[in-house]
Amino acid sequence: MNQWAAARMGFLYPTGSTKWIFGGAMALNIFIFSAAPFLGKAWLSVENGFIENGQAALLLAGFALFMRAVHKLRHELRISAAIMAFACFSMFFREVDFRPFNMPNWAHALTSGPIRDGIFLFLFACLLCVLYVNRKAFCRAFCFTLSYLSMPLYAMAGLIFAAQMVDKGFIVLSDPVFWEELVEMNAFIFLFMTSVRLNEYARDLPERYRHSAVR
């Protein structure tokens, strides 16, 4: 028996943390809908506004938890966690506009424009090198999408797709920016949920599975 077999033996019903995160997401959505008539949808969804800052916080938390899983796990699950950490990092830089922040000029140059794109491409190239070196394990890392750990990722992918449909005008709504940002925020909640579940799995996985390679 290996760590993938142990992963597939996980229960499909929600864990305690999943229930708490889902409950928090419901409360947050109710608050936003209740506040929208008073604060205005434009204020909530403006660049570096309430919703976008919430997205950034979720992505940072997800990045930290996925990196923690990278430290605690080995082989295929470590690669899966590293890929998800990179996804959180890249989406954080895509979502956050650093120009309004009081930072030195060199910091603004690093976090905007072509230099930021270059840093992202460099890190992506590093990730590809790591995946190439571990290419056999990388192929098996796709098994992560078949385990109970990654179920929230399917909800995240669906919500990201819906947000893009609103952004591109394929789904026509009043206040499209508000709805796009709100749907993306809920997508990142499911991404954060995945990071929590992976860390729970790493905590509960027996030592003999945590460090064993898949044969």
C-alpha positions as CSV (number, residue, x, y, z in Angstrom):
1,M,0.0,0.0,0.0
2,N,1.3,3.5,-0.8
3,Q,0.3,7.1,-0.2
4,W,-2.0,7.2,-3.2
5,A,-3.9,4.1,-2.0
6,A,-4.2,5.8,1.4
7,A,-5.5,9.0,-0.3
8,R,-8.2,7.1,-2.2
9,M,-9.3,5.5,1.0
10,G,-10.2,8.9,2.4
11,F,-13.9,9.6,3.3
12,L,-15.9,11.6,0.8
13,Y,-18.0,13.4,3.3
14,P,-16.8,16.9,4.3
15,T,-14.3,17.2,7.1
16,G,-14.7,19.6,10.0
17,S,-12.5,22.3,8.4
18,T,-14.4,22.0,5.1
19,K,-17.7,22.7,6.9
20,W,-16.2,25.7,8.6
21,I,-14.8,27.1,5.4
22,F,-18.0,26.5,3.5
23,G,-20.0,28.2,6.4
24,G,-17.6,31.1,6.3
25,A,-18.0,31.4,2.6
26,M,-21.8,31.5,2.9
27,A,-21.5,34.2,5.6
28,L,-19.2,36.3,3.5
29,N,-21.5,36.1,0.5
30,I,-24.5,37.1,2.6
31,F,-22.5,40.0,4.0
32,I,-21.5,41.2,0.5
33,F,-25.1,40.9,-0.9
34,S,-26.4,42.7,2.2
35,A,-23.8,45.5,2.0
36,A,-24.1,46.0,-1.8
37,P,-27.2,48.3,-1.6
38,F,-25.5,50.5,0.9
39,L,-21.9,50.6,-0.1
40,G,-22.4,50.1,-3.8
41,K,-21.3,47.2,-6.0
42,A,-18.7,49.4,-7.7
43,W,-17.1,50.2,-4.3
44,L,-17.0,46.5,-3.4
45,S,-15.5,45.4,-6.7
46,V,-13.2,48.3,-7.4
47,E,-9.4,47.7,-8.0
48,N,-7.8,46.9,-4.6
49,G,-11.3,47.0,-3.1
50,F,-13.0,44.7,-0.5
51,I,-13.6,41.7,-2.8
52,E,-10.2,41.9,-4.5
53,N,-8.4,42.2,-1.2
54,G,-10.3,39.1,-0.1
55,Q,-9.1,37.3,-3.2
56,A,-5.5,38.3,-2.4
57,A,-5.8,37.1,1.2
58,L,-7.2,33.7,0.1
59,L,-4.5,33.2,-2.5
60,L,-1.7,34.2,0.0
61,A,-3.2,31.8,2.6
62,G,-3.5,29.0,0.0
63,F,0.1,29.6,-1.1
64,A,1.4,29.3,2.4
65,L,-0.6,26.1,3.1
66,F,0.5,24.5,-0.2
67,M,4.1,25.3,0.6
68,R,3.6,23.8,4.0
69,A,2.3,20.6,2.3
70,V,5.4,20.7,0.1
71,H,7.5,20.5,3.2
72,K,5.5,17.7,4.8
73,L,4.9,15.4,1.9
74,R,7.1,13.6,-0.6
75,H,7.2,12.6,-4.2
76,E,3.9,12.9,-6.2
77,L,1.9,14.7,-3.6
78,R,4.8,17.1,-3.0
79,I,4.8,17.9,-6.8
80,S,1.1,18.4,-6.8
81,A,1.3,20.8,-3.8
82,A,4.2,22.7,-5.5
83,I,2.1,23.1,-8.7
84,M,-0.9,24.4,-6.7
85,A,1.4,26.8,-4.7
86,F,2.7,28.2,-8.0
87,A,-0.8,28.6,-9.2
88,C,-1.7,30.6,-6.0
89,F,1.4,32.7,-6.4
90,S,0.8,33.6,-10.1
91,M,-2.9,34.4,-9.5
92,F,-2.0,36.6,-6.6
93,F,0.3,38.7,-8.8
94,R,-2.4,38.8,-11.5
95,E,-5.1,40.0,-9.1
96,V,-3.2,42.6,-7.0
97,D,-2.4,46.0,-8.3
98,F,0.7,47.2,-6.4
99,R,0.8,50.7,-7.8
100,P,-1.3,52.4,-5.1
101,F,1.0,51.0,-2.3
102,N,3.7,53.3,-0.8
103,M,6.7,51.3,-2.0
104,P,10.2,52.3,-3.3
105,N,10.4,52.8,-7.1
106,W,12.4,49.5,-7.5
107,A,9.7,47.6,-5.7
108,H,7.0,49.1,-8.0
109,A,9.2,48.1,-11.0
110,L,9.5,44.5,-9.8
111,T,5.7,44.2,-9.2
112,S,4.3,45.7,-12.4
113,G,4.8,45.8,-16.1
114,P,7.3,43.7,-18.1
115,I,9.7,43.1,-15.1
116,R,6.9,41.4,-13.2
117,D,6.1,39.3,-16.3
118,G,9.7,38.4,-16.6
119,I,9.9,37.3,-12.9
120,F,6.8,35.1,-13.4
121,L,8.3,33.5,-16.6
122,F,11.6,32.8,-14.8
123,L,9.8,31.1,-11.9
124,F,7.6,29.2,-14.3
125,A,10.8,28.0,-16.1
126,C,12.2,26.9,-12.8
127,L,9.0,24.9,-12.1
128,L,9.3,23.3,-15.5
129,C,12.9,22.3,-14.8
130,V,11.9,20.7,-11.5
131,L,9.0,18.9,-13.3
132,Y,11.4,17.7,-16.0
133,V,13.9,16.3,-13.5
134,N,11.0,14.5,-11.7
135,R,9.1,13.8,-14.9
136,K,8.1,10.2,-14.0
137,A,6.7,11.3,-10.7
138,F,5.0,14.3,-12.5
139,C,3.0,12.0,-14.7
140,R,1.8,10.1,-11.7
141,A,1.0,13.4,-9.9
142,F,-2.1,13.7,-12.1
143,C,-3.5,11.0,-9.9
144,F,-4.1,13.8,-7.4
145,T,-7.1,14.9,-9.4
146,L,-8.6,11.4,-8.9
147,S,-8.5,11.5,-5.1
148,Y,-11.0,13.0,-2.6
149,L,-8.4,15.7,-1.7
150,S,-8.9,17.6,-5.0
151,M,-12.7,17.7,-5.2
152,P,-12.9,21.4,-4.4
153,L,-10.7,22.1,-7.4
154,Y,-13.5,21.0,-9.7
155,A,-15.8,23.6,-8.2
156,M,-13.0,26.2,-8.5
157,A,-12.4,25.4,-12.2
158,G,-16.2,25.8,-12.9
159,L,-16.3,29.1,-11.1
160,I,-13.2,30.5,-12.9
161,F,-14.8,29.4,-16.2
162,A,-18.0,31.2,-15.3
163,A,-16.1,34.3,-14.3
164,Q,-14.3,34.4,-17.6
165,M,-17.7,34.0,-19.4
166,V,-18.9,37.1,-17.6
167,D,-15.7,39.0,-18.3
168,K,-15.7,38.2,-22.0
169,G,-19.4,39.1,-22.3
170,F,-20.7,35.6,-23.1
171,I,-22.9,35.9,-20.0
172,V,-24.5,39.3,-19.9
173,L,-25.3,40.6,-16.4
174,S,-25.8,44.0,-14.9
175,D,-22.7,45.1,-13.0
176,P,-20.5,42.5,-14.7
177,V,-17.3,43.6,-12.9
178,F,-19.0,42.9,-9.5
179,W,-20.2,39.5,-10.5
180,E,-16.9,38.5,-12.1
181,E,-14.9,39.5,-8.9
182,L,-17.5,37.8,-6.6
183,V,-17.4,34.5,-8.6
184,E,-13.6,34.6,-8.6
185,M,-13.5,35.1,-4.9
186,N,-15.7,32.1,-4.4
187,A,-13.4,30.1,-6.7
188,F,-10.4,31.0,-4.6
189,I,-12.3,29.9,-1.5
190,F,-12.4,26.4,-3.0
191,L,-8.7,26.6,-3.8
192,F,-8.0,27.5,-0.2
193,M,-10.2,24.6,0.9
194,T,-8.0,22.3,-1.1
195,S,-4.9,23.5,0.6
196,V,-6.4,22.9,4.0
197,R,-7.5,19.4,3.1
198,L,-4.1,18.5,1.7
199,N,-2.5,19.7,5.0
200,E,-5.0,17.6,7.0
201,Y,-4.1,14.6,4.8
202,A,-0.4,15.2,5.4
203,R,-1.0,15.4,9.1
204,D,-3.0,12.2,9.3
205,L,-1.0,10.2,6.8
206,P,1.0,7.4,8.5
207,E,4.8,8.0,8.4
208,R,5.4,4.9,6.3
209,Y,3.1,6.4,3.5
210,R,4.2,10.0,3.8
211,H,7.8,9.3,2.7
212,S,7.2,6.3,0.4
213,A,7.4,6.6,-3.3
214,V,4.7,5.2,-5.5
215,R,5.9,2.1,-7.3
